């Protein structure tokens, strides 16, 4: 497991270095060796509605289909600015090892609320966003879960000369509690209580003016702090903007290290509307 501790330390060092780097627009010189500048506070000024479809495969031939609705809303409260994200989903698990072989039977999945931003004059040298997520105990998820997160976004100082679109790391820790409805006898598909560190070393590459390939944007690296174990996927998504209001994407994820079980593979797609 030494290699994962090394990767985590490297991720944290990069996150900290760029998070505390001064913007070159004010310093008049390059931020850092990679010539990146902060873009953490460039929040969308428009609402975004996304429709997602996933199919996940597991090692025992079980499959799950997920239909997810995701909504982004810019927030502005006095001087504080940030973003809010709401997710809700319907899930169906099927296959020879699925509970009751429930093919075609959908039930409510995770419903989540995520908020992030940076209060004015709070750690003014930080180029980071602070936020948090709440997972509600709806549907098959018989637990509350909460977690703080820290995120940032950095872009090349000269975007016309770089293949890199952005480097947008995020770290989140989710802690589940209140398992009174989390009975495996009543609902075998319910997950155990969350104790998970989530790492998203998101990298975007600009393939053309309207097309990107993004790595670890939708599916990140997981570490189970309760019992130990890593889940490391290779995750890639291609996005294409048809115009300033409409975008679609397709992606896939495949586990490459699984000492903590999540899924074997995942394919997914989305349609995104800005308004």
TIDREN-705249 format. One record per residue (C-alpha): x, y, z; residue in three letters. Coordinates in steps of 0.1 Angstrom, whole numbers, plus 5000, padded with zeros to 4 digits. Example, Ala and Ser with C-alpha at 12.3 -4.5 7.8 and 13.67 -1.06 7.14 Angstrom:
% residues 2
[[5123 4955 5078] "ALA"];
[[5137 4989 5071] "SER"];
% end
This chain:
% residues 275
[[5000 5000 5000] "UNK"];
[[5030 5023 5000] "UNK"];
[[5025 5033 4964] "UNK"];
[[4990 5046 4974] "UNK"];
[[5003 5066 5003] "UNK"];
[[5029 5081 4979] "UNK"];
[[5002 5090 4954] "UNK"];
[[4980 5105 4981] "UNK"];
[[5009 5126 4994] "UNK"];
[[5018 5138 4959] "UNK"];
[[4981 5147 4952] "UNK"];
[[4980 5167 4985] "UNK"];
[[5013 5185 4978] "UNK"];
[[5000 5196 4943] "UNK"];
[[4967 5206 4958] "UNK"];
[[4983 5227 4985] "UNK"];
[[5009 5243 4961] "UNK"];
[[4984 5255 4936] "UNK"];
[[4958 5263 4962] "UNK"];
[[4981 5288 4979] "UNK"];
[[4997 5301 4947] "UNK"];
[[4990 5338 4939] "UNK"];
[[4972 5346 4907] "UNK"];
[[4996 5357 4880] "UNK"];
[[4973 5385 4870] "UNK"];
[[4981 5403 4903] "UNK"];
[[5016 5390 4909] "UNK"];
[[5029 5397 4873] "UNK"];
[[5048 5365 4871] "UNK"];
[[5041 5328 4866] "UNK"];
[[5023 5311 4895] "UNK"];
[[5043 5279 4894] "UNK"];
[[5063 5255 4874] "UNK"];
[[5033 5244 4853] "UNK"];
[[5022 5279 4846] "UNK"];
[[4987 5276 4859] "UNK"];
[[4965 5303 4873] "UNK"];
[[4935 5299 4896] "UNK"];
[[4900 5296 4882] "UNK"];
[[4884 5284 4914] "UNK"];
[[4860 5313 4918] "UNK"];
[[4847 5314 4882] "UNK"];
[[4813 5301 4891] "UNK"];
[[4787 5295 4864] "UNK"];
[[4762 5324 4860] "UNK"];
[[4736 5301 4846] "UNK"];
[[4715 5272 4860] "UNK"];
[[4724 5238 4846] "UNK"];
[[4702 5208 4844] "UNK"];
[[4717 5174 4836] "UNK"];
[[4702 5140 4828] "UNK"];
[[4726 5111 4834] "UNK"];
[[4723 5073 4826] "UNK"];
[[4747 5047 4840] "UNK"];
[[4752 5010 4838] "UNK"];
[[4775 4995 4864] "UNK"];
[[4789 4959 4863] "UNK"];
[[4800 4939 4893] "UNK"];
[[4822 4908 4896] "UNK"];
[[4793 4884 4903] "UNK"];
[[4775 4891 4870] "UNK"];
[[4751 4916 4887] "UNK"];
[[4743 4948 4868] "UNK"];
[[4727 4981 4879] "UNK"];
[[4710 5007 4858] "UNK"];
[[4709 5043 4872] "UNK"];
[[4689 5073 4859] "UNK"];
[[4701 5105 4876] "UNK"];
[[4688 5141 4876] "UNK"];
[[4714 5167 4885] "UNK"];
[[4708 5204 4889] "UNK"];
[[4734 5232 4895] "UNK"];
[[4723 5266 4908] "UNK"];
[[4746 5296 4913] "UNK"];
[[4743 5312 4947] "UNK"];
[[4749 5348 4959] "UNK"];
[[4742 5357 4995] "UNK"];
[[4754 5392 5003] "UNK"];
[[4791 5390 4994] "UNK"];
[[4793 5353 4994] "UNK"];
[[4792 5335 4961] "UNK"];
[[4792 5298 4953] "UNK"];
[[4773 5269 4938] "UNK"];
[[4746 5244 4949] "UNK"];
[[4742 5210 4933] "UNK"];
[[4712 5186 4938] "UNK"];
[[4713 5150 4927] "UNK"];
[[4685 5124 4928] "UNK"];
[[4683 5090 4911] "UNK"];
[[4663 5059 4903] "UNK"];
[[4681 5026 4904] "UNK"];
[[4675 4990 4893] "UNK"];
[[4698 4961 4902] "UNK"];
[[4694 4928 4882] "UNK"];
[[4712 4896 4875] "UNK"];
[[4715 4861 4889] "UNK"];
[[4729 4873 4922] "UNK"];
[[4707 4904 4926] "UNK"];
[[4682 4903 4956] "UNK"];
[[4651 4887 4943] "UNK"];
[[4664 4889 4908] "UNK"];
[[4646 4923 4906] "UNK"];
[[4652 4930 4869] "UNK"];
[[4633 4960 4857] "UNK"];
[[4621 4970 4892] "UNK"];
[[4633 5006 4899] "UNK"];
[[4635 5022 4934] "UNK"];
[[4646 5056 4947] "UNK"];
[[4684 5060 4948] "UNK"];
[[4707 5085 4965] "UNK"];
[[4695 5121 4969] "UNK"];
[[4723 5145 4977] "UNK"];
[[4728 5182 4983] "UNK"];
[[4762 5197 4977] "UNK"];
[[4772 5234 4983] "UNK"];
[[4806 5250 4978] "UNK"];
[[4822 5285 4977] "UNK"];
[[4845 5308 4997] "UNK"];
[[4834 5334 5022] "UNK"];
[[4849 5368 5015] "UNK"];
[[4880 5377 5035] "UNK"];
[[4882 5342 5048] "UNK"];
[[4918 5330 5043] "UNK"];
[[4922 5355 5014] "UNK"];
[[4954 5338 5002] "UNK"];
[[4935 5305 4996] "UNK"];
[[4925 5298 4961] "UNK"];
[[4903 5270 4973] "UNK"];
[[4866 5264 4977] "UNK"];
[[4852 5251 5009] "UNK"];
[[4819 5231 5010] "UNK"];
[[4801 5200 5020] "UNK"];
[[4776 5173 5010] "UNK"];
[[4746 5158 5026] "UNK"];
[[4732 5124 5015] "UNK"];
[[4696 5119 5026] "UNK"];
[[4682 5085 5038] "UNK"];
[[4658 5081 5009] "UNK"];
[[4650 5049 4989] "UNK"];
[[4676 5022 4993] "UNK"];
[[4700 5044 5012] "UNK"];
[[4689 5039 5048] "UNK"];
[[4714 5063 5064] "UNK"];
[[4722 5100 5067] "UNK"];
[[4757 5109 5055] "UNK"];
[[4776 5142 5057] "UNK"];
[[4810 5153 5045] "UNK"];
[[4832 5183 5042] "UNK"];
[[4850 5190 5009] "UNK"];
[[4878 5212 4996] "UNK"];
[[4881 5219 4958] "UNK"];
[[4899 5241 4934] "UNK"];
[[4903 5247 4897] "UNK"];
[[4934 5259 4877] "UNK"];
[[4937 5267 4840] "UNK"];
[[4967 5275 4818] "UNK"];
[[4979 5311 4817] "UNK"];
[[4979 5309 4779] "UNK"];
[[4950 5286 4769] "UNK"];
[[4957 5289 4732] "UNK"];
[[4991 5273 4737] "UNK"];
[[4981 5244 4759] "UNK"];
[[4963 5211 4755] "UNK"];
[[4954 5213 4791] "UNK"];
[[4919 5227 4797] "UNK"];
[[4919 5226 4835] "UNK"];
[[4932 5208 4866] "UNK"];
[[4904 5207 4892] "UNK"];
[[4912 5185 4922] "UNK"];
[[4887 5178 4949] "UNK"];
[[4889 5160 4983] "UNK"];
[[4858 5150 5003] "UNK"];
[[4853 5128 5033] "UNK"];
[[4818 5111 5038] "UNK"];
[[4806 5099 5072] "UNK"];
[[4774 5079 5074] "UNK"];
[[4753 5077 5106] "UNK"];
[[4718 5070 5119] "UNK"];
[[4714 5035 5105] "UNK"];
[[4680 5027 5122] "UNK"];
[[4665 5020 5088] "UNK"];
[[4696 5003 5074] "UNK"];
[[4684 4968 5079] "UNK"];
[[4699 4942 5056] "UNK"];
[[4670 4918 5065] "UNK"];
[[4644 4944 5053] "UNK"];
[[4664 4956 5023] "UNK"];
[[4695 4936 5013] "UNK"];
[[4705 4962 4987] "UNK"];
[[4712 4989 5013] "UNK"];
[[4749 4998 5016] "UNK"];
[[4769 4998 5049] "UNK"];
[[4776 5030 5067] "UNK"];
[[4799 5053 5047] "UNK"];
[[4834 5060 5060] "UNK"];
[[4850 5070 5027] "UNK"];
[[4877 5094 5016] "UNK"];
[[4871 5106 4980] "UNK"];
[[4898 5120 4958] "UNK"];
[[4891 5135 4924] "UNK"];
[[4923 5145 4906] "UNK"];
[[4903 5158 4877] "UNK"];
[[4922 5167 4845] "UNK"];
[[4906 5182 4813] "UNK"];
[[4922 5181 4779] "UNK"];
[[4910 5203 4751] "UNK"];
[[4907 5182 4719] "UNK"];
[[4890 5209 4698] "UNK"];
[[4872 5242 4706] "UNK"];
[[4840 5223 4716] "UNK"];
[[4854 5189 4727] "UNK"];
[[4872 5178 4758] "UNK"];
[[4883 5145 4773] "UNK"];
[[4881 5146 4811] "UNK"];
[[4898 5121 4835] "UNK"];
[[4884 5113 4870] "UNK"];
[[4856 5139 4867] "UNK"];
[[4826 5117 4874] "UNK"];
[[4843 5087 4892] "UNK"];
[[4872 5093 4916] "UNK"];
[[4895 5074 4939] "UNK"];
[[4880 5059 4971] "UNK"];
[[4897 5049 5004] "UNK"];
[[4876 5030 5030] "UNK"];
[[4887 5045 5064] "UNK"];
[[4866 5020 5083] "UNK"];
[[4883 4987 5072] "UNK"];
[[4910 5000 5049] "UNK"];
[[4913 4994 5012] "UNK"];
[[4915 5014 4980] "UNK"];
[[4894 5016 4950] "UNK"];
[[4912 5032 4921] "UNK"];
[[4894 5034 4887] "UNK"];
[[4906 5046 4853] "UNK"];
[[4878 5070 4845] "UNK"];
[[4875 5090 4812] "UNK"];
[[4846 5111 4797] "UNK"];
[[4844 5128 4763] "UNK"];
[[4823 5160 4763] "UNK"];
[[4811 5179 4733] "UNK"];
[[4793 5213 4733] "UNK"];
[[4767 5217 4704] "UNK"];
[[4762 5253 4714] "UNK"];
[[4764 5275 4745] "UNK"];
[[4733 5259 4760] "UNK"];
[[4736 5222 4751] "UNK"];
[[4763 5197 4758] "UNK"];
[[4764 5159 4757] "UNK"];
[[4790 5134 4771] "UNK"];
[[4798 5097 4772] "UNK"];
[[4823 5080 4795] "UNK"];
[[4835 5048 4810] "UNK"];
[[4853 5037 4842] "UNK"];
[[4872 5005 4849] "UNK"];
[[4886 4995 4883] "UNK"];
[[4924 4989 4882] "UNK"];
[[4929 4985 4920] "UNK"];
[[4902 4971 4942] "UNK"];
[[4911 4963 4978] "UNK"];
[[4879 4981 4986] "UNK"];
[[4849 4970 4965] "UNK"];
[[4828 4995 4946] "UNK"];
[[4822 4983 4910] "UNK"];
[[4840 4964 4882] "UNK"];
[[4832 4987 4853] "UNK"];
[[4808 5015 4845] "UNK"];
[[4796 5032 4813] "UNK"];
[[4776 5064 4814] "UNK"];
[[4764 5094 4794] "UNK"];
[[4747 5127 4800] "UNK"];
[[4728 5156 4783] "UNK"];
[[4734 5190 4799] "UNK"];
[[4712 5221 4794] "UNK"];
[[4722 5256 4804] "UNK"];
[[4696 5282 4809] "UNK"];
% end
